[in-house]
């Protein structure tokens, strides 16, 4: 095929690509805000679950945090008539087998892990995606453990943590990622309340 | 090529039904049909992509050089699939989280490329649209019927969790057929093969009595 012909043929394809791009730009503009709202709603539900807020309310944190991206590290204070409890959160990521695994982590004041939730990932369906709490209870084993503990490693590396079978890279990434995130939370501990749940 | 719209629809939904007669698109069919609501979500998304790509391909059809047709059609199909994903994330987020993978791979569904290449690129926009919609309805019907059978036998419910697709007003649409799931295996992967095989056999039995 001669170069001139190649060039002539490229125009219809380029025009089609431009039309498809225009379609997607339009759909994106129409849906972007709703998608961001949906993702925020889901994140708030996860945070509420991690704080043990009552499940009878659909979205207990709705009035507390509304739009926009969460800070990577934040504190939510839970104020009742006689106490203020603070929850330390970090939204972070680890590089798994398929790409970035995004998660939410909370620790107590001693640096012990009090909850982990997966926000998004691209791990292998049927293997790495078993880390999702809806698919297996693998993620629950981190709760209550301290990353400085001697047994904070996969069983095959001499620790006490189970690996997801067939997904060693995913499992190692989470073990290391959670430890690093928890360390950041503990080192930078402060008493700021970025969001306040007022139950008084 | 001289078939009427009615024949076109009957062909695409029954005689040449892509699942029951041609046995194509079985991967998403078997994976997603564990519940009716999942099946409906994928059915609607597939219908949207099939109709959209068929119409677009009919519009550009003869203007695309022969040797660039496959990449051009893939581009169109990928565009509509991405649009379907965005729309689902905006309006059926919970459901999207459950079947996201199978919405994404609509793009590799051989049926859609086949309809674009074999039919839509050689016919009028209207006929391409009718064919896309009818093929989508045929695929959707197969998905939904299999979804209902597997949900009823595997979970003992029907139309559960419809609010994920139709919003809060659909929360009461689901009902329990029996208290305990009759045969759990129907919702598991082996059940998909067995149920789909039985439905295909049933379809063949009915089609056989039509003298075909």
Interface residues (C-beta under 8 A of the other chain):
Chain A: X9 X12 X13 X16 X17 X20 X21 X23 X24 X27 X28 X30 X31 X34 X35 X38 X39 X41 X42 X125
Chain B: X60 X63 X64 X65 X67 X68 X71 X72 X75 X76 X78 X79 X80 X82 X83 X86 X87 X89 X90 X91 X93 X97 X101
